[in-house]
């Protein structure tokens, strides 16, 4: 089901009241957050890498999709200071540590990190399609701060709204209702709509 931007803008006041943004923390460790640890390496548009904690609004990143870069329109930090269950994916850049519900682009589609970690590679058709198995697990880790990026929030629908970190494509919809409503990549947004 597709929705136009004007339709989304019309329903947002009602939607925001009835379905508050699921990835906005407000400080309670029990709330869901959609972010990664500071040691995650973002691939910038020029091919260099920088810690997600050092990325600034107005910079351009590699979206992970061929020939596409994206403008960082918001840098989000979420104070946690608590033990949290996270997904840990081993990559050539080191472990990617993030919340289990953050969407990543894996084996040709968007899915939450926990679904990608649980994906069972079956060979045959999976191998022919070029699918891979992630090397990772769920763990409880002490987290001080999580980071997330909003990509091209100023131009809904005109890019993939993604960023590449530790070699993995992550959803860059940020915390706002507009992008998350238009591109329901996270299960809570799929249910809410």
Number of C-alpha atoms within 10 A of each C-alpha: 2 6 10 9 14 9 10 16 14 10 12 16 11 10 18 13 9 10 14 12 20 17 19 18 18 11 11 12 14 10 12 17 25 27 28 28 21 21 19 23 25 25 23 20 20 10 10 11 18 16 16 23 21 13 21 14 15 14 14 20 25 24 28 21 13 7 8 14 23 25 25 24 20 22 19 18 18 19 16 20 14 15 13 19 15 24 25 24 20 15 15 8 12 14 18 23 26 27 22 24 22 26 27 24 19 21 16 9 9 19 20 21 26 21 15 21 19 13 14 12 13 11 13 8 10 14 11 8 11 10 15 15 16 18 11 18 14 18 14 12 14 13 19 14 16 22 23 28 30 24 31 25 22 13 12 16 14 10 16 19 25 29 32 25 26 22 17 19 20 27 29 29 30 27 21 16 22 19 24 20 23 19 19 18 22 23 13 15 17 12 8 12 10
